[in-house]
Amino acid sequence: MLRTLHSIPGLIAALLLALVALTGSVLSVFPALEAAQSRDAGMVDVATLAGRVSARVPGVETLVRQPSGTIVAYHMVGQDQRASIIDPASGTAVAAYRSSAVQRWVKNLHRKLMLDDAGRVAVGVAAACMLFIVIVGLLLLARRMGGWKQLFGFVRGNTLQRLHNETARVVFLALALSAATGALMSLATFGLIPEGGSEDPFLDARPSSTAAIPLASMPALQAVNVSRLRQLKLATPGDPTDVIELETADGTGAIDPATGEWLSYSALDGWQTLQATVRLLHTGDGLWWLGLVLGAASLTVPLLGVTGTLLWWRRRRALPRLSGNASAQDADTVLLVGSEGNATWGFAVALHDALTRAGLRVHTAPMNDIAARYRSARRLLVLTATYGDGEAPESARLFLDRLARTAIPPGTAFGVLGFGDRQFPRFCGYAHTVHEAMSAKGLVALRQPGEVDRQSEPEFLQWCEWLGQTLGVALDIRYAPVLPRTTTLTLVSRTDYGTDAQTLTAVLRFAPAAPAKKSPLRRNKALPAFETGDLLGVVPPGGGAPRYYSLASAASDGVVEICVRRHPHGICSGYLTALQPGATIQAFVRPHESFRPAPGPAPVILVGAGTGIGPLIGFIRHNPPQRPMHLYFGARNAEDGFLYQEELQGLVGDRRLRSLTTAFSRSTNKAYVQDRLLADTARLRELVAQGAQILVCGGRKMAEGVADAWERILADSGLTVARLRTAGRYVEDVY
Ligand SMILES: Cc1cc2nc3c(=O)[nH]c(=O)nc-3n(C[C@H](O)[C@H](O)[C@H](O)COP(=O)(O)O)c2cc1C
């Protein structure tokens, strides 16, 4: 719901918002330019300034102080009225004053789209829309990050999500201020908020005599500093009824030309002060630096619009189509799905279809759509992902509240399957929360919640097998992850390590397909740009689920490089390690943006074992020598397990790698990487204190051992592995 509230107005108003924001950015530059050109009037009072100008500029009628501080005199030359910029120090006219035509044109576009009231209304509505989108967007972001406290923490997700969210949280305050003040100015334009200033101070003001004293000696003008002046309208010489009108930042009044004293004065009331403040905060007129900040923030509106639209489109495109979905009241089996990125829906559809084929009446829906009651349900099944820090995904945000109000007969059975990622401290945390809430409601758990790590198909199938047995039905699960189109890659070279043919490790280098030509016969798609650490999905011959290998190269290297260890019964690893140069494979790239060195100069500590060196060597190759990068590498023995040995030594030589520490578990000096880490505790604590990021790649057991070692290294430092993970400073690529 919150997401719909954020995206639908955003999509509708995107173009208008972009136009208003960009013209606002252009306008924000003018107050700064004017402030830079204006001559400082210093602490001069209005009487002194008016005295100087009237002595130097004949026929002066009005003095205006622009918000930038520039003093402009309107004066008669013959029959013509002229406007001149005044040097406040001498009172002389230094240049003709002309307002910029460009500024007027952009202002017209910004305020009313070159139209009249219709344009003003559209711009006012756009400002209100913008305010709404910004506020809802902020609520969404806080929820996604796992609460307000984490609002400025490390943003997870793909490049598009990060670009949108990281930009939004930097500019939200400025955008909210621009939008709120813009909406208020529109309301004021249409008289929907009071103007204030009900009394007219000039109505009954009459001079006490016809003789006028010099402006410079008028007490009322002497009491006002030029910095507070808005406008001074002098009395027409020879008109015995005319008074001096003075408008300041604090109020307006009439001054007697004969005495120089106030005849009447009306201070700004609350509404007038509010409008002046709103104007100041919106335009930056008189506060040029604020104008520039707001203008710069407005420049991001088109970016937020485009990235937001792309995110919305991706989510929509990925939504599943369910066939034969029973109604909530007819269903004997209710399948509720908690998802944000839609991967869980792929599993849910497979389960829905299998249960339906097995003869059950299945109703599948997002968790948020849990019904107020289920008349025929015998069991509830929940498949849910986890976000934030153990929080609900988007389609389950309202679930716990609604569950409390739903009428489900106690004793109804339920089962929960969590989808998550073991790299997060609260693995499948939300699935566990849901399990507890359902138990507390008196439903009967069929078993403890199941867990699926990184969309593992075997783990999902295992849970389905258990479910089929429990329900007494044969479940024919036909789960097919939607794979991107594959590319043909040709093996160009290989380097083998190890003498045992059953466990040899090979570094394989493939040539990426040439960019697709515009021939309709050419079906093969060129690989998209990829970075070291992204995953190469390889489809083994005969099809089946793809296997993923971390890339040791980036697209800019012109080669697709992976490290593969042959597993005794591995279908894909056996296939790959048997390839000879010239052979081809079908593959695609899956981005893995979370596993990369963070930008910036902070040190990087790489920890890997076996083929886990793959992405790490790529990071080192692309590391600028000034950034400290340290590698801890483990293998069984140096003879046939020290992958990239020569190249690594070369990288130490040219300082792209500052230190190389190895551990061999089957050598005489037996050790694991975690032993080497512990031995270097003092140095590692120092690096972490400098803001180091830790990247770990390899098998699960090694990663667990390494995480334990880091807990010990960090003990009493105020940091933990979990805290580093949350900050994006401890990332794993584990298999
Ligand atoms: C921003 C973000 C936060 C996540 N937080 C967690 C978490 O706290 N615990 C967990 O086990 N998995 C977490 N995950 C992993 C997802 O739950 C997992 O990738 C899941 O399969 C996504 O399913 P979906 O595509 O249906 O939303 C997170 C993923 C992202 C992108």
The ligand as an SDF file (V2000), in Angstrom:
LIG
                    3D

 31 33  0  0  0  0  0  0  0  0999 V2000
   17.8010   -5.0140    1.5250 C   0  0  0  0  0  0  0  0  0  0  0  0
   17.7970   -6.4980    1.8060 C   0  0  0  0  0  0  0  0  0  0  0  0
   17.7120   -6.9390    3.1110 C   0  0  0  0  0  0  0  0  0  0  0  0
   17.6960   -8.2940    3.4180 C   0  0  0  0  0  0  0  0  0  0  0  0
   17.6470   -8.6920    4.7130 N   0  0  0  0  0  0  0  0  0  0  0  0
   17.6730  -10.0180    5.0050 C   0  0  0  0  0  0  0  0  0  0  0  0
   17.6750  -10.4650    6.3790 C   0  0  0  0  0  0  0  0  0  0  0  0
   17.6610   -9.6760    7.3270 O   0  0  0  0  0  0  0  0  0  0  0  0
   17.6890  -11.8000    6.6240 N   0  0  0  0  0  0  0  0  0  0  0  0
   17.7120  -12.7250    5.6020 C   0  0  0  0  0  0  0  0  0  0  0  0
   17.7350  -13.9210    5.8720 O   0  0  0  0  0  0  0  0  0  0  0  0
   17.7020  -12.3300    4.2960 N   0  0  0  0  0  0  0  0  0  0  0  0
   17.6950  -11.0090    3.9700 C   0  0  0  0  0  0  0  0  0  0  0  0
   17.6950  -10.6040    2.6500 N   0  0  0  0  0  0  0  0  0  0  0  0
   17.7000  -11.6160    1.5750 C   0  0  0  0  0  0  0  0  0  0  0  0
   16.3060  -11.8620    0.9960 C   0  0  0  0  0  0  0  0  0  0  0  0
   15.3730  -12.2310    1.9760 O   0  0  0  0  0  0  0  0  0  0  0  0
   16.4110  -12.9890   -0.0340 C   0  0  0  0  0  0  0  0  0  0  0  0
   17.2460  -12.5620   -1.0940 O   0  0  0  0  0  0  0  0  0  0  0  0
   15.0760  -13.4420   -0.5740 C   0  0  0  0  0  0  0  0  0  0  0  0
   15.2400  -14.6130   -1.3520 O   0  0  0  0  0  0  0  0  0  0  0  0
   14.4330  -12.3620   -1.4390 C   0  0  0  0  0  0  0  0  0  0  0  0
   13.1410  -12.8230   -1.8560 O   0  0  0  0  0  0  0  0  0  0  0  0
   12.1770  -11.9080   -2.7220 P   0  0  0  0  0  0  0  0  0  0  0  0
   12.8850  -11.6590   -4.0390 O   0  0  0  0  0  0  0  0  0  0  0  0
   10.9430  -12.7130   -2.9170 O   0  0  0  0  0  0  0  0  0  0  0  0
   11.9050  -10.6510   -1.9820 O   0  0  0  0  0  0  0  0  0  0  0  0
   17.7320   -9.2540    2.3570 C   0  0  0  0  0  0  0  0  0  0  0  0
   17.8230   -8.8110    1.0220 C   0  0  0  0  0  0  0  0  0  0  0  0
   17.8640   -7.4480    0.7480 C   0  0  0  0  0  0  0  0  0  0  0  0
   17.9710   -6.9970   -0.6960 C   0  0  0  0  0  0  0  0  0  0  0  0
  1  2  1  0
  2  3  1  0
  2 30  2  0
  3  4  2  0
  4  5  1  0
  4 28  1  0
  5  6  2  0
  6  7  1  0
  6 13  1  0
  7  8  2  0
  7  9  1  0
  9 10  1  0
 10 11  2  0
 10 12  1  0
 12 13  2  0
 13 14  1  0
 14 15  1  0
 14 28  1  0
 15 16  1  0
 16 17  1  0
 16 18  1  0
 18 19  1  0
 18 20  1  0
 20 21  1  0
 20 22  1  0
 22 23  1  0
 23 24  1  0
 24 25  2  0
 24 26  1  0
 24 27  1  0
 28 29  2  0
 29 30  1  0
 30 31  1  0
M  END
$$$$
